[in-house]
Amino acid sequence: MEIKRINPSPRWSDATVYNGVGYFVEVAEDPSADMAGQMQQVFAQAEDSLLTVNSDKSRIISVTIYVTDFANFDVLNQEWEKWLPEGCAPSRACVKAELADPDYLVEIAFVVAAK
């Protein structure tokens, strides 16, 4: 089976699709925003990536959410629940991590069913 790499660069691809499954990672474009703002940016980008791999929010299989401070966990959950369609919660892991840019508060890795 073919591996489809979308917008590959020397370090990463915007998304990768293999065997009907899409993979992509999102971080905020403006890391000066607070947690709610960064989550909203990540979700907007995720929606674009979902379209790129012919998927949608209801087809998210799994996410790994990397957060720098669990003090932001309640805001993260509020934004997550507002964004995700009811009854479509994927499996989810939340990990406290140091991210590449110290201004990033959150990074999300998505695994989705691609059409």
N, C-alpha and C positions, 0 to 999 in steps of 0.2 A: 504494500500500500504506500501511496505517496504521502510524504510529509509536506504540507503547504506552509510556508513561512511568509507572513505578511509584513512587508516593509522591513526586511532584514538589514541589519547593520553589522559592523564587526563585533559588537558586544551583545546584541539581543535583537529579537524580532518583536514588532508590536503585538503580534499574536502568532500562534502556531496551531494548526489543525491536523489531527491525525485520527483516522478511523472513526470519524464522526464526533470527535471530541475536540473542543477548542480550549486553549490555554492562553491567558494573558494576565499581566500585572499592571496595576494602576497606582500612581501617587499623585498628589496635588500638583497642579501647575504653579500655583501661588502659595508657597509654604508659609507665607506671613499670616495666612488666615488661621482662625482658631479651629478647634476640632470639628465643630459643625460645618464650618466653611470648607475645610479640607475634605471631609466626608462627602459633601455635596459636589465638590470638584471631581473626586474619585468616581462618584456615581455617574456624573455626566459623561466622563470619559469612558466608563464601563459600558454605558448605553451605546456609545459610538462603536466600541470594540465588539459588542454583541451583534450589532448590525453587520459589521465587517465579516464575522464568522457565521452569518445567517442564523442568529439565535435571538433570544430575548430573556428578560428577567425571570420568566417562569421556567426557563430551561437551565438555570444554574444548578450544577450538581454539587459543588463543594467550593468553599472559600477558606483561605488561610488569611487571617487578619493580623498584621503586625502592628502593635501599638508601642509607643515609647513610654507611656505613663498610664497606668490603670486608673488614675484619678479622672481620666477622660472616658472611662468605660461606659458610664451612664449616658453621656452625650452620644457616643458611638452607637449604643443600642437604640436610642431614640431615633437617630437619623436612619439607621438600618431598617427599623420597623416601619418608618414612614415611606421608605423607598421600595421595599420588597412587597410584591403582591401577596395578599392574604393566602395562606395555604401553600405557599411556594418556598418555604424556608429550606435552604440546602443544608447539608452537613457543614459544620463550621468549627474552626479552631481559632482561638485568639492567643497570640503569643506576645509577651513583652520582649522588645528587641531594640537594639541601637540601629537606627537607619543610616543610610549613606550620607544624607544631609541632616545636620542636627536640628534644622527647622521643620523637617517632616514629622508629623505626629502619627501618621497612619500610612500603611501600604497594604494593598489587598491583592492576593493572588487568586484568580478565578479559574475554575474548571467548569466548562459548560457543554451541554449537548448542542452540537452544531448540525445544521440541516444540510 
